[in-house]
Amino acid sequence: MVVLALSACSDSNIKWSLYDVSGHLPDLRFSLQAAGNQTMTEKDFTGQTVLMFFGYASCPDICPTTMAQLTEVVNKLGDRAKDVKIVFVSVDPHRDTPDVLQAYVKAFSTSAIGLTGNEKQVADLARRYRIAYQIEKPKPGDSADVYDITHSRGVFIFDRFGRARLLASDTEKIDTVVSDLKQLLDQTKR
């Protein structure tokens, strides 16, 4: 009887619409800089479901669209939004200072957090989650700080214990992400 009760609570009974990455990606772990000269680690998000996205503040299209979508997702969670945090990690440590990055994410959501680090910290974290990015060279005649960055797309979703659970495409329907987040929040509730 006990075995039946335990098996009824397993992930196998949940139909995820997003990509289930449980056991395929590492748990949440980092040490990066936030606004106000503050160092943040995964421990700062204990008890929160984290929606982590990699990009850069001067991105012309993908990043602002994804941030707007994630903000809408969180808003649709209603009271449960307090248990979810959007974390935007910059792959552009040269231009995205922690304060610039926080101002950028705050334009979308006052509860979102922007994080960055030095080149090695950013590269190590990107490699950990299989994020590819490349900083393009400035065009001839352009200033050294005018360049584009190509980067992987997708939103990593970590449960309140810091375990990698889901991967959402940046083209995913908002209601699909909301539905899976609600299931994840129900499954890992306190």
C-alpha positions as a Markdown table, in Angstrom:
| # | Residue | x | y | z |
|---|---|---|---|---|
| 1 | Met | 0.0 | 0.0 | 0.0 |
| 2 | Val | 2.8 | 2.4 | 0.9 |
| 3 | Val | 4.5 | 1.7 | -2.4 |
| 4 | Leu | 1.4 | 2.5 | -4.4 |
| 5 | Ala | 0.9 | 5.8 | -2.5 |
| 6 | Leu | 4.5 | 6.8 | -3.2 |
| 7 | Ser | 4.4 | 5.9 | -6.9 |
| 8 | Ala | 1.3 | 8.1 | -7.4 |
| 9 | Cys | 3.3 | 11.1 | -6.4 |
| 10 | Ser | 6.1 | 10.6 | -9.0 |
| 11 | Asp | 6.8 | 12.7 | -12.0 |
| 12 | Ser | 5.7 | 9.9 | -14.3 |
| 13 | Asn | 2.1 | 10.9 | -13.6 |
| 14 | Ile | 2.6 | 14.5 | -14.7 |
| 15 | Lys | 2.3 | 15.4 | -18.4 |
| 16 | Trp | 4.7 | 18.2 | -19.1 |
| 17 | Ser | 4.2 | 20.3 | -22.2 |
| 18 | Leu | 7.7 | 21.7 | -21.8 |
| 19 | Tyr | 10.9 | 19.7 | -22.1 |
| 20 | Asp | 11.5 | 17.7 | -19.0 |
| 21 | Val | 15.2 | 18.0 | -18.2 |
| 22 | Ser | 15.1 | 16.3 | -14.8 |
| 23 | Gly | 18.4 | 14.4 | -14.4 |
| 24 | His | 19.8 | 15.8 | -17.7 |
| 25 | Leu | 21.0 | 19.2 | -16.6 |
| 26 | Pro | 22.8 | 20.2 | -13.4 |
| 27 | Asp | 21.2 | 21.8 | -10.5 |
| 28 | Leu | 21.2 | 25.6 | -10.0 |
| 29 | Arg | 24.7 | 26.7 | -9.0 |
| 30 | Phe | 26.4 | 30.0 | -9.6 |
| 31 | Ser | 28.1 | 33.0 | -8.0 |
| 32 | Leu | 27.5 | 36.3 | -9.9 |
| 33 | Gln | 27.2 | 40.0 | -9.4 |
| 34 | Ala | 23.9 | 41.8 | -8.9 |
| 35 | Ala | 23.1 | 45.5 | -8.6 |
| 36 | Gly | 24.5 | 47.4 | -5.7 |
| 37 | Asn | 27.8 | 45.5 | -5.7 |
| 38 | Gln | 26.0 | 42.4 | -4.3 |
| 39 | Thr | 27.2 | 38.9 | -4.9 |
| 40 | Met | 24.4 | 36.4 | -5.4 |
| 41 | Thr | 24.4 | 32.6 | -5.4 |
| 42 | Glu | 21.8 | 29.9 | -5.9 |
| 43 | Lys | 21.3 | 30.1 | -2.1 |
| 44 | Asp | 19.6 | 33.5 | -2.5 |
| 45 | Phe | 16.8 | 31.7 | -4.4 |
| 46 | Thr | 16.2 | 28.8 | -2.0 |
| 47 | Gly | 12.5 | 28.1 | -1.8 |
| 48 | Gln | 11.9 | 29.9 | -5.1 |
| 49 | Thr | 11.1 | 28.4 | -8.6 |
| 50 | Val | 13.7 | 30.1 | -10.9 |
| 51 | Leu | 13.1 | 31.0 | -14.5 |
| 52 | Met | 16.7 | 31.5 | -15.8 |
| 53 | Phe | 17.4 | 33.1 | -19.2 |
| 54 | Phe | 20.7 | 34.1 | -20.8 |
| 55 | Gly | 21.0 | 37.2 | -23.0 |
| 56 | Tyr | 22.1 | 40.8 | -22.9 |
| 57 | Ala | 20.6 | 44.2 | -22.3 |
| 58 | Ser | 21.2 | 45.7 | -25.7 |
| 59 | Cys | 19.7 | 42.7 | -27.6 |
| 60 | Pro | 17.4 | 44.1 | -30.2 |
| 61 | Asp | 14.8 | 41.3 | -30.3 |
| 62 | Ile | 14.9 | 38.0 | -28.5 |
| 63 | Cys | 15.8 | 39.2 | -25.0 |
| 64 | Pro | 13.2 | 41.9 | -24.7 |
| 65 | Thr | 10.5 | 39.7 | -26.2 |
| 66 | Thr | 11.4 | 36.8 | -23.8 |
| 67 | Met | 11.6 | 39.1 | -20.8 |
| 68 | Ala | 8.1 | 40.5 | -21.6 |
| 69 | Gln | 6.7 | 36.9 | -22.0 |
| 70 | Leu | 8.3 | 35.7 | -18.7 |
| 71 | Thr | 6.8 | 38.8 | -17.0 |
| 72 | Glu | 3.4 | 37.9 | -18.4 |
| 73 | Val | 3.8 | 34.2 | -17.3 |
| 74 | Val | 4.6 | 35.3 | -13.7 |
| 75 | Asn | 1.7 | 37.8 | -13.7 |
| 76 | Lys | -0.7 | 35.0 | -14.7 |
| 77 | Leu | 0.4 | 32.9 | -11.7 |
| 78 | Gly | -1.5 | 35.3 | -9.4 |
| 79 | Asp | -0.7 | 34.7 | -5.7 |
| 80 | Arg | 1.8 | 32.0 | -6.7 |
| 81 | Ala | 4.0 | 34.6 | -8.4 |
| 82 | Lys | 5.7 | 35.3 | -5.0 |
| 83 | Asp | 7.3 | 31.8 | -5.3 |
| 84 | Val | 8.8 | 32.4 | -8.8 |
| 85 | Lys | 11.8 | 34.5 | -9.7 |
| 86 | Ile | 13.0 | 35.6 | -13.2 |
| 87 | Val | 16.8 | 35.6 | -13.3 |
| 88 | Phe | 18.4 | 37.2 | -16.4 |
| 89 | Val | 22.1 | 36.3 | -16.8 |
| 90 | Ser | 24.0 | 38.5 | -19.2 |
| 91 | Val | 26.5 | 37.1 | -21.6 |
| 92 | Asp | 27.8 | 40.6 | -22.2 |
| 93 | Pro | 29.9 | 41.4 | -19.1 |
| 94 | His | 31.7 | 44.3 | -20.9 |
| 95 | Arg | 28.6 | 46.5 | -21.4 |
| 96 | Asp | 26.2 | 45.0 | -18.9 |
| 97 | Thr | 27.3 | 46.2 | -15.5 |
| 98 | Pro | 25.1 | 44.8 | -12.7 |
| 99 | Asp | 23.4 | 48.2 | -12.2 |
| 100 | Val | 22.7 | 48.6 | -16.0 |
| 101 | Leu | 21.4 | 45.0 | -16.1 |
| 102 | Gln | 19.1 | 45.5 | -13.1 |
| 103 | Ala | 17.6 | 48.7 | -14.7 |
| 104 | Tyr | 17.0 | 46.7 | -17.8 |
| 105 | Val | 15.2 | 43.8 | -16.1 |
| 106 | Lys | 13.3 | 46.1 | -13.8 |
| 107 | Ala | 11.7 | 47.7 | -16.9 |
| 108 | Phe | 9.9 | 44.4 | -17.4 |
| 109 | Ser | 9.4 | 43.2 | -13.9 |
| 110 | Thr | 10.2 | 44.8 | -10.5 |
| 111 | Ser | 10.9 | 41.4 | -9.0 |
| 112 | Ala | 13.3 | 40.2 | -11.8 |
| 113 | Ile | 17.0 | 39.9 | -11.0 |
| 114 | Gly | 19.8 | 40.7 | -13.5 |
| 115 | Leu | 23.1 | 39.0 | -12.9 |
| 116 | Thr | 26.5 | 39.1 | -14.6 |
| 117 | Gly | 30.1 | 38.4 | -13.8 |
| 118 | Asn | 33.6 | 38.5 | -15.3 |
| 119 | Glu | 34.2 | 36.7 | -18.6 |
| 120 | Lys | 35.2 | 33.4 | -16.9 |
| 121 | Gln | 32.2 | 33.3 | -14.6 |
| 122 | Val | 29.8 | 33.9 | -17.4 |
| 123 | Ala | 31.6 | 31.4 | -19.7 |
| 124 | Asp | 31.6 | 28.7 | -17.0 |
| 125 | Leu | 27.9 | 29.2 | -16.2 |
| 126 | Ala | 27.0 | 29.2 | -19.9 |
| 127 | Arg | 29.0 | 26.0 | -20.4 |
| 128 | Arg | 27.3 | 24.4 | -17.3 |
| 129 | Tyr | 23.8 | 24.9 | -18.9 |
| 130 | Arg | 25.0 | 24.3 | -22.5 |
| 131 | Ile | 24.5 | 27.9 | -23.6 |
| 132 | Ala | 26.3 | 28.9 | -26.7 |
| 133 | Tyr | 27.1 | 32.6 | -27.3 |
| 134 | Gln | 29.5 | 34.5 | -29.5 |
| 135 | Ile | 30.5 | 38.2 | -29.2 |
| 136 | Glu | 30.7 | 39.6 | -32.7 |
| 137 | Lys | 33.5 | 42.0 | -33.6 |
| 138 | Pro | 32.5 | 45.6 | -34.1 |
| 139 | Lys | 31.9 | 46.6 | -37.7 |
| 140 | Pro | 34.7 | 48.7 | -39.3 |
| 141 | Gly | 34.3 | 52.3 | -38.2 |
| 142 | Asp | 32.1 | 51.5 | -35.3 |
| 143 | Ser | 33.1 | 52.1 | -31.7 |
| 144 | Ala | 34.5 | 49.2 | -29.7 |
| 145 | Asp | 31.3 | 49.0 | -27.6 |
| 146 | Val | 29.0 | 48.6 | -30.6 |
| 147 | Tyr | 28.6 | 44.9 | -31.4 |
| 148 | Asp | 26.1 | 42.1 | -31.5 |
| 149 | Ile | 26.0 | 38.8 | -29.6 |
| 150 | Thr | 24.5 | 35.6 | -30.9 |
| 151 | His | 23.3 | 33.4 | -28.2 |
| 152 | Ser | 21.3 | 30.3 | -27.4 |
| 153 | Arg | 17.6 | 30.7 | -26.6 |
| 154 | Gly | 15.5 | 29.1 | -24.0 |
| 155 | Val | 14.4 | 29.4 | -20.4 |
| 156 | Phe | 15.7 | 27.0 | -17.8 |
| 157 | Ile | 13.2 | 26.3 | -15.0 |
| 158 | Phe | 14.5 | 25.2 | -11.6 |
| 159 | Asp | 12.3 | 24.0 | -8.8 |
| 160 | Arg | 12.4 | 25.5 | -5.3 |
| 161 | Phe | 15.1 | 23.0 | -4.3 |
| 162 | Gly | 17.3 | 24.2 | -7.2 |
| 163 | Arg | 16.9 | 21.2 | -9.3 |
| 164 | Ala | 16.8 | 21.6 | -13.1 |
| 165 | Arg | 13.3 | 20.5 | -14.1 |
| 166 | Leu | 12.0 | 22.1 | -17.3 |
| 167 | Leu | 13.3 | 23.8 | -20.4 |
| 168 | Ala | 11.0 | 26.2 | -22.3 |
| 169 | Ser | 11.6 | 27.5 | -25.8 |
| 170 | Asp | 11.4 | 31.2 | -26.1 |
| 171 | Thr | 8.6 | 30.6 | -28.7 |
| 172 | Glu | 6.5 | 28.6 | -26.2 |
| 173 | Lys | 2.9 | 29.8 | -25.7 |
| 174 | Ile | 2.5 | 31.7 | -22.4 |
| 175 | Asp | -0.4 | 29.6 | -21.2 |
| 176 | Thr | 1.7 | 26.4 | -21.8 |
| 177 | Val | 4.5 | 27.8 | -19.6 |
| 178 | Val | 1.9 | 28.9 | -16.9 |
| 179 | Ser | 0.3 | 25.5 | -16.9 |
| 180 | Asp | 3.6 | 23.6 | -16.4 |
| 181 | Leu | 4.7 | 26.1 | -13.8 |
| 182 | Lys | 1.5 | 25.6 | -11.8 |
| 183 | Gln | 2.1 | 21.8 | -11.9 |
| 184 | Leu | 5.6 | 22.2 | -10.8 |
| 185 | Leu | 4.6 | 24.6 | -8.0 |
| 186 | Asp | 1.9 | 22.1 | -6.9 |
| 187 | Gln | 4.4 | 19.2 | -7.0 |
| 188 | Thr | 7.0 | 20.9 | -4.9 |
| 189 | Lys | 4.8 | 22.9 | -2.6 |
| 190 | Arg | 5.9 | 23.2 | 1.0 |
